[in-house]
Amino acid sequence: MTTAAAPVSSSPQTQPVSSVASNSSAGAAGGSVINVSSLVSQLVAATEAPQQALINDQTQQVTTRISALGQLKGALSTFQSALAALDRASSFQVETANSSAPGTFKATASSGAPAGTYSVTVTALASAQQLLSNPVGALGTGTLSLSLGATSFSVTVDSSNDTLAGIAAAINTASGNPGITATVLQGSDGAHLLLSSTQSGAANTIQVSETDGGNALAALTYGTGNTGNYTQQAPAQDAAFTVSGVNFTSPSNTVSNAMSGVTLTLLGTSPTSGTPPVATPGLLSIANDNATIESNIQSFVTAYNTLRSTLVQLGGYDSSTGTAGPMMGNAVLNGIQSQVQQALYSVVNTGSSTYNTLASIGITTSRDGSLSVNSTTLSAALGSNFSAVSQLFSGAGGVARSLDTDIGGALGTGGSITSAGQTLTAQEKSLTDQSNQLQTQMAALSASLTQQYSALNALLSSLQTTSSYLSQAFATLPQVQGKANA
C-alpha cells in the first residue's frame, strides 16, 4: 500500500535586494544610500586639517616673534628716553643758585648761568601805585578818562551809575582797562574811592580826568598838577639794586635780565648800618647742580637695568624650566646687545686720564650683569672734574650719546628693528593669505565631492529601487511543490 508523502516546499528563503542595500547603508536617511553631507565633511576635514595645522603653527611662531620684537622696541624706546638727561652737553648745564640773604632776595638758575659768587644789594622794591580819594559826596554825570601808564580808557557816568559804587563797578568792568581796580571804602568821614594799579613800576602811574567839559565828576580827577583829590598810599616805583657793584632798575621785583640764566626775586631792601647808612649786600652763589646730575645718572643706571632684564627675558635660557626666550639666538637682539655693551664699557676721550670710563666714576657691573652706582665715588668725580663727567656721557663718543645714536638707528627707518618688524608683518600677511587660499580650495573640493557623491547616491538609490521591485516580483511567483509516491 502506497502512502502519500507530505508536501515539501522547494522555494528558497531569499532576502530582498532592497533589504541588503538598506543594511549596507546604515545611517542613511530618506531612502538615500550614502550620507553625502557627512561623508564630504569628513573627507574635506581630513584633507584640510594637516595643511591648516601647519599654517597655524607657523602663524603662532610669527605672532610670538612680533610680540617679542614689540617688547624689545618698547624697552629700547623707554631706555632712550632716559638718555635725554645725559646725552647732550646742555643736559649738564644745570646750575643751582643760593642766596645768603633770603629775606632780601632769592634766585633760580637755568642753563647757561655763570658759576660764581656775586654780591647783591637791594635799595628799593618795585611797587604799584595806589590812590585813596578824599570823602566823596554827591556826584553828577559825565565822562571819566582813566589811564595807567600809556594805556587809557573811558567810563560814562549817567543816571544808572552816578554813585561812587556805580562808578567803581563801571571802572572794574570797562573794556580796555589795563589794570586799574576800583574799591569803595566807607569810612567814618564818608565814602572814599580807592584806585589800585595791578602793574608795578615808575611808568605805570594812574591818571583820572573829566573829558566831557563839565565838572560834575571833578572830585574824582587826579594827575600832574592835580593831586589834591587823592592821597597816594603807595607810589609807582621801580626796584633799585646792584649786582657786584653794577646798578640796575626794574619795574618788577622779578628780574631775569640782569644776569644770563639767572632770575632774581627781590623780597626786601638790604639792611643798613653806620652813619651815613651803608647797605649790607647779600651773596648770590651759582654752581653746578651736582645733586640733579647724580640723580640723572642714577636714573640712567636704573633704566639700563630694566632694559637688561627685558633683554635677558627675550634672549636668555631658563635652565630650571628648560624654556628659551622667544628671541634666543636672534640676530637683531644680539646686535643690539653688542652695541649696548660696547658703549657701556668703552674708554671715552674726556680730556682726563682719571675719569674716562663708567667704572672710573663709580658705575660698575654686578655679578648678574646689572649696573650699580657708588654714590661716594660719583660725587667725588663730579666735584673734582665736572667737565670730564659731562664729556663721558655727552661728548663725541660719550656713553649716553653713543647709546642714543645706536638705539635711534635701530628704531629708525631702515633700522634693524624696523626692518625685522616689516619682515615679520609680511610673513604674517602671507600666512593669512595661505589660510584664506586653503579655505577657498576646501570650499571648491567640498562642492566637487558633493557633486560626485550626490550622483553616485542617485545611482545607488535607483539600483535600490530596482532591487526592491525584483524582490517583490519574485515573491509573487507560484511555489513549486514535489509529491512523494506511496
For each residue, the residues with C-beta under 8 A, 3 or more apart:
1: 486
2: 485 486
3: 486
4: 483 484 486
5: 8 483 484 485 486
6: 484
7: 481 482 483
8: 5 481 482 484
9: 479 481
10: 479 480 481 482
11: 479 480
12:
13:
14: 471 474
15: 19 20
16: 19 20 467 468 471 472 475
17: 20 21 464 466 467 468 470 471
18: 21 22 464 465 467 468 471
19: 15 16 22 23 471
20: 15 16 17 23 24 467
21: 17 18 24 25 33 460 463 464 467
22: 18 19 25 464
23: 19 20 26
24: 20 21 33
25: 21 22 28 32 33 34 460
26: 23
27: 35 38
28: 25 31 32 33 34 35
29: 32 35
30:
31: 28 461 464
32: 25 28 29 35 36 457 461
33: 21 24 25 28 457 460 461 464
34: 25 28 39 453 456 457 460
35: 27 28 29 32 38 39
36: 32 39 40 450 453 454 457
37: 40 41 450
38: 27 35 41 42
39: 34 35 36 42 43 449 453
40: 36 37 43 44 446 449 450 453
41: 37 38 44 45 446
42: 38 39 45 46
43: 39 40 46 47 445 449
44: 40 41 47 48 442 445 446 449
45: 41 42 48 49
46: 42 43 49
47: 43 44 51 442 445
48: 44 45 51 52 438 442
49: 45 46 52 53
50: 53 54
51: 47 48 54 55 438
52: 48 49 55 56 435 438
53: 49 50 56 57
54: 50 51 57 58
55: 51 52 58 59 431 434 435 438
56: 52 53 59 60
57: 53 54 60 61
58: 54 55 61 62 431
59: 55 56 62 63 428 431 432 435
60: 56 57 63 64
61: 57 58 64 65
62: 58 59 65 66 424 427 428 431
63: 59 60 66 67 428
64: 60 61 67 68 326
65: 61 62 68 69 326 327 424
66: 62 63 69 70 421 424 425 428
67: 63 64 70 71 326
68: 64 65 71 72 314 325 326 327
69: 65 66 72 73 327 332 417 420 421 424
70: 66 67 73 74
71: 67 68 74 75 310 313 314
72: 68 69 75 76 310 311 314 327 332 333 336 417
73: 69 70 76 77 411 417 421
74: 70 71 77 78
75: 71 72 78 79 306 307 310 311
76: 72 73 79 80 307 336 407 410 411 417
77: 73 74 80 81 411
78: 74 75 81 82 303 306 307
79: 75 76 82 83 303 304 306 307 403 407
80: 76 77 83 84 403 404 407 408 411
81: 77 78 84
82: 78 79 85 299 300 302 303
83: 79 80 86 87 300 303 400 403 404 407
84: 80 81 87 88 91 404
85: 82 91 296 299 300
86: 83 91 92 296 297 300 393 394 399 400
87: 83 84 91 393 394 398 400 401 403 404
88: 84 91 394 401
89: 92 93 390 394 395
90: 93 111
91: 84 85 86 87 88 94 296 393 394
92: 86 89 288 293 386 389 390 393 394
93: 89 90 111 112
94: 91 111 288 289 292 293
95: 109 110 111 113 115 261 286 287 288 289
96: 109 286 287 288 289 291 292
97: 107 108 109 113 262 284 285 286
98: 107 284 285
99: 102 104 105 106 107 120 282 283 284 285
100: 282 283 284 285
101: 104 105 120 270 281 282 283
102: 99 105 106 267
103: 267 268
104: 99 101 120 122 266 267 268 269 270 271 282
105: 99 101 102 120 122 241 264 265 266 267 282 284
106: 99 102 264 265 267
107: 97 98 99 262 263 264 265 284 286
108: 97 262 263
109: 95 96 97 113 261 262 263 286 289
110: 95 113 261 262 263
111: 90 93 94 95 261
112: 93 260 261
113: 95 97 109 110 259 260 261 262 286
114: 259 260 261 262 286
115: 95 286 287 288
116: 285 286
117: 283 284 285 286
118: 243 244 259 283 284 285 286
119: 242 243 244 245 281 282 283 284
120: 99 101 104 105 241 242 243 264 281 282 283 284
121: 241 242 270 279 280 281 282
122: 104 105 125 239 240 241 266 268 269 270 279
123: 240 241 242 269 270 279
124: 237 238 239 240 241 269
125: 122 237 239 253 266 267 268 269
126: 200 201 237 238 239 250 251 252 253 266
127: 200 234 235 236 237
128: 196 197 198 199 200 201 204 234 236
129: 196 197 204 205 206 232 234 235 236
130: 194 195 196 197 232 233 234
131: 194 195 196 206 222 230 231 232 233
132: 185 192 193 194 230 231 233
133: 136 192 193 194 195 219 220 229 230
134: 192 219 228 229 230 231
135: 187 189 190 191 192
136: 133 139 164 190 191 192 193 219 220
137: 190 219
138:
139: 136 157 162 163 164 167 216 217 219 220
140: 157 162 214 216 217
141: 157 158 159 162 216 217
142: 157 210 212 214 216 217
143: 154 155 156 157 210 211 212 217
144: 154 155 157 167 171 208 209 210 211 217 220 221
145: 152 153 154 155 208 209 210 211
146: 152 153 154 155 171 174 177 180 195 206 207 208
147: 150 151 152 153 206 207
148: 151 152 178 179 180 197 199 204 205 206
149: 178 199 203 204 205
150: 147 203
151: 147 148 176 178
152: 145 146 147 148 176
153: 145 146 147 174 175 176 177 178
154: 143 144 145 146 174 211
155: 143 144 145 146 167 170 171 174
156: 143 170
157: 139 140 141 142 143 144 161 162 166 167 170 216 217
158: 141 161 162
159: 141 162
160: 166
161: 157 158 166 167 169 170
162: 139 140 141 157 158 159 166 167
163: 139 166 167
164: 136 139 167 168 184 191 193
165: 168 169 184
166: 157 160 161 162 163 169 170
167: 139 144 155 157 161 162 163 164 170 171 182 193 220
168: 164 165 171 172 182 183 184 193
169: 161 165 166 172 173 182
170: 155 156 157 161 166 167 173 174
171: 144 146 155 167 168 174 177 180 181 182 195
172: 168 169 177 181 182
173: 169 170 177
174: 146 153 154 155 170 171 177
175: 153
176: 151 152 153
177: 146 153 171 172 173 174 180
178: 148 149 151 153 199
179: 148 197 198 199 204
180: 146 148 171 177 195 196 197 198 206
181: 171 172 195 196 197 198
182: 167 168 169 171 172 193 194 195 196
183: 168 193 194 196
184: 164 165 168 191 192 193 194
185: 132 191 192 193 194
186: 190 191 192
187: 135 190 191 192
188:
189: 135
190: 135 136 137 186 187
191: 135 136 164 184 185 186 187
192: 132 133 134 135 136 184 185 186 187
193: 132 133 136 164 167 168 182 183 184 185 220
194: 130 131 132 133 182 183 184 185 233
195: 130 131 133 146 171 180 181 182 206 208 222 230
196: 128 129 130 131 180 181 182 183
197: 128 129 130 148 179 180 181 200 204 205 206 236
198: 128 179 180 181
199: 128 148 149 178 179 204 251
200: 126 127 128 197 204 236 237 251 252 253
201: 126 128 204 236 237 238 250 251 252
202: 205 236 237 238 251
203: 149 150 236 251
204: 128 129 148 149 179 197 199 200 201 236 251
205: 129 148 149 197 202 236
206: 129 131 146 147 148 180 195 197 222 236
207: 146 147 222 223 224
208: 144 145 146 195 220 221 222 223
209: 144 145 221 223
210: 142 143 144 145 213 214 215 216 217 218 220 221
211: 143 144 145 154
212: 142 143
213: 210
214: 140 142 210 217
215: 210 218
216: 139 140 141 142 157 210
217: 139 140 141 142 143 144 157 210 214 220 221
218: 210 215 221 229
219: 133 134 136 137 139 229
220: 133 136 139 144 167 193 208 210 217 229
221: 144 208 209 210 217 218 226 229
222: 131 195 206 207 208 226 227 229 230
223: 207 208 209 226 227
224: 207 227
225:
226: 221 222 223 229
227: 222 223 224 230 232
228: 134
229: 133 134 218 219 220 221 222 226
230: 131 132 133 134 195 222 227
231: 131 132 134
232: 129 130 131 227 235
233: 130 131 132 194
234: 127 128 129 130
235: 127 129 232
236: 127 128 129 197 200 201 202 203 204 205 206
237: 124 125 126 127 200 201 202
238: 124 126 201 202 249 250 251
239: 122 124 125 126 249 250 251 252 253 255 266
240: 122 123 124 247 248 249
241: 105 120 121 122 123 124 247 248 250 255 258 264 266
242: 119 120 121 123 245 246 247 248 281
243: 118 119 120 246 248 258 259 284
244: 118 119
245: 119 242
246: 242 243
247: 240 241 242
248: 240 241 242 243 255 258
249: 238 239 240
250: 126 201 238 239 241 253 255 257 258 266
251: 126 199 200 201 202 203 204 238 239
252: 126 200 201 239 255
253: 125 126 200 239 250 265 266 267
254: 263 264 265 266
255: 239 241 248 250 252 258 263 264 265 266
256: 262 263 264
257: 250
258: 241 243 248 250 255 262 264
259: 113 114 118 243 262 264
260: 112 113 114
261: 95 109 110 111 112 113 114
262: 97 107 108 109 110 113 114 256 258 259 284 286
263: 107 108 109 110 254 255 256
264: 105 106 107 120 241 254 255 256 258 259 284
265: 105 106 107 253 254 255
266: 104 105 122 125 126 239 241 250 253 254 255
267: 102 103 104 105 106 125 253
268: 103 104 122 125
269: 104 122 123 124 125 279
270: 101 104 121 122 123 279 280 281 282
271: 104 279 280
272: 277 278 279 280
273: 277 278 280
274: 277 278
275:
276:
277: 272 273 274
278: 272 273 274
279: 121 122 123 269 270 271 272
280: 121 270 271 272 273
281: 101 119 120 121 242 270
282: 99 100 101 104 105 119 120 121 270
283: 99 100 101 117 118 119 120
284: 97 98 99 100 105 107 117 118 119 120 243 262 264
285: 97 98 99 100 116 117 118
286: 95 96 97 107 109 113 114 115 116 117 118 262
287: 95 96 115 290
288: 92 94 95 96 115 293 382 386
289: 94 95 96 109 292 293
290: 287 293 294 379 382 383 386
291: 96 294 295
292: 94 96 289 295 296
293: 92 94 288 289 290 296 297 382 389
294: 290 291 297 298 375 378 379 382
295: 291 292 298 299
296: 85 86 91 292 293 299 300
297: 86 293 294 300 301 363 373 378 393
298: 294 295 301 302 373
299: 82 85 295 296 302 303
300: 82 83 85 86 296 297 303 304 393 400
301: 297 298 304 305 363 371 372 373
302: 82 298 299 305 306
303: 78 79 82 83 299 300 306 307
304: 79 300 301 307 308 340 344 370 371
305: 301 302 308 309 370 371
306: 75 78 79 302 303 309 310
307: 75 76 78 79 303 304 310 311 340
308: 304 305 311 312 369 370
309: 305 306 312 313
310: 71 72 75 306 307 313 314
311: 72 75 307 308 314 315 316 333 336 337
312: 308 309 315 316 325 369
313: 71 309 310 316 325
314: 68 71 72 310 311 325 326 327 328 330 333
315: 311 312 325 327 328 329 330 333 334 337
316: 311 312 313 324 325 328
317: 323 324 325 328
318: 321 322 323 324
319: 322
320:
321: 318
322: 318 319
323: 317 318
324: 316 317 318 328
325: 68 312 313 314 315 316 317 328
326: 64 65 67 68 314
327: 65 68 69 72 314 315 330 332 333
328: 314 315 316 317 324 325
329: 315 334
330: 314 315 327 333 334
331: 334 335
332: 69 72 327 335 336 410 416 417 420
333: 72 311 314 315 327 330 336 337
334: 315 329 330 331 337 338
335: 331 332 338 339 410 416
336: 72 76 311 332 333 339 340 406 407 410 416 417
337: 311 315 333 334 340 341
338: 334 335 341 342
339: 335 336 342 343 403 406 410
340: 304 307 336 337 343 344 403 406
341: 337 338 344 345
342: 338 339 345 346
343: 339 340 346 399 402 403 406
344: 304 340 341 358 371 399 403
345: 341 342 357 358
346: 342 343 357 397 399 402
347: 356 357
348: 356 357 391 392 395 397 398 399
349: 356 391 395 396 397
350: 355 356 387 388 389 391 392 395
351: 387 388 391
352: 355 356 385 388 391
353: 356
354: 360 384 385 388
355: 350 352 360 361 381 384 385 388 389 392
356: 347 348 349 350 352 353 360 388 392
357: 345 346 347 348 360 361 392
358: 344 345 361 363 364 371 392 399
359: 362 363 364
360: 354 355 356 357 381
361: 355 357 358 377 378 381 382 389 392
362: 359 373 374 375 376 377 378 381
363: 297 301 358 359 371 372 373 374 378
364: 358 359 371 372 374
365: 369 370 371 372
366: 369 370 371 372
367:
368:
369: 308 312 365 366
370: 304 305 308 365 366
371: 301 304 305 344 358 363 364 365 366
372: 301 363 364 365 366
373: 297 298 301 362 363 378
374: 362 363 364 377 378
375: 294 362 378 379
376: 362 379 380
377: 361 362 374 380 381
378: 294 297 361 362 363 373 374 375 381 382
379: 290 294 375 376 382 383
380: 376 377 383 384
381: 355 360 361 362 377 378 384 385 388 389
382: 288 290 293 294 361 378 379 386 389
383: 290 379 380 386
384: 354 355 380 381
385: 352 354 355 381 388 389
386: 92 288 290 382 383 389 390
387: 350 351 390 391
388: 350 351 352 354 355 356 381 385 391 392
389: 92 293 350 355 361 381 382 385 386 392 393
390: 89 92 386 387 393 394 395
391: 348 349 350 351 352 387 388 394 395 398
392: 348 350 355 356 357 358 361 388 389 395 398 399
393: 86 87 91 92 297 300 389 390 398 399 400 401
394: 86 87 88 89 91 92 390 391 398 400 401
395: 89 348 349 350 390 391 392 398 401
396: 349 401
397: 346 348 349 401 402
398: 87 348 391 392 393 394 395 401 402
399: 86 343 344 346 348 358 392 393 402 403
400: 83 86 87 300 393 394 403 404
401: 87 88 393 394 395 396 397 398 404 405
402: 343 346 397 398 399 405 406
403: 79 80 83 87 339 340 343 344 399 400 406 407
404: 80 83 84 87 400 401 407 408
405: 401 402 408 409
406: 336 339 340 343 402 403 409 410
407: 76 79 80 83 336 403 404 410 411
408: 80 404 405 411 412
409: 405 406 412 415
410: 76 332 335 336 339 406 407 415 416 417 418
411: 73 76 77 80 407 408 415 417 418
412: 408 409 415 418
413: 418
414: 418 419
415: 409 410 411 412 418 419
416: 332 335 336 410 419 420
417: 69 72 73 76 332 336 410 411 420 421
418: 410 411 412 413 414 415 421 422
419: 414 415 416 422 423
420: 69 332 416 417 423 424
421: 66 69 73 417 418 424 425
422: 418 419 425 426
423: 419 420 426 427
424: 62 65 66 69 420 421 427 428
425: 66 421 422 428 429
426: 422 423 429 430
427: 62 423 424 430 431
428: 59 62 63 66 424 425 431 432
429: 425 426 432 433
430: 426 427 433 434
431: 55 58 59 62 427 428 434 435
432: 59 428 429 435 436
433: 429 430 436 437
434: 55 430 431 437 438
435: 52 55 59 431 432 438 439
436: 432 433 439 440
437: 433 434 440 441
438: 48 51 52 55 434 435 441 442
439: 435 436 442 443
440: 436 437 443 444
441: 437 438 444 445
442: 44 47 48 438 439 445 446
443: 439 440 446 447
444: 440 441 447 448
445: 43 44 47 441 442 448 449
446: 40 41 44 442 443 449 450
447: 443 444 450 451
448: 444 445 451 452
449: 39 40 43 44 445 446 452 453
450: 36 37 40 446 447 453 454
451: 447 448 454 455
452: 448 449 455 456
453: 34 36 39 40 449 450 456 457
454: 36 450 451 457 458
455: 451 452 458 459
456: 34 452 453 459 460
457: 32 33 34 36 453 454 460 461
458: 454 455 461 462
459: 455 456 462 463
460: 21 25 33 34 456 457 463 464
461: 31 32 33 457 458 464 465
462: 458 459 465 466
463: 21 459 460 466 467
464: 17 18 21 22 31 33 460 461 467 468
465: 18 461 462 468 469
466: 17 462 463 469 470
467: 16 17 18 20 21 463 464 470 471
468: 16 17 18 464 465 471 472
469: 465 466 472 473
470: 17 466 467 473 474
471: 14 16 17 18 19 467 468 474 475
472: 16 468 469 475 476
473: 469 470 476 477
474: 14 470 471 477
475: 16 471 472
476: 472 473
477: 473 474
478:
479: 9 10 11
480: 10 11
481: 7 8 9 10
482: 7 8 10
483: 4 5 7
484: 4 5 6 8
485: 2 5
486: 1 2 3 4 5
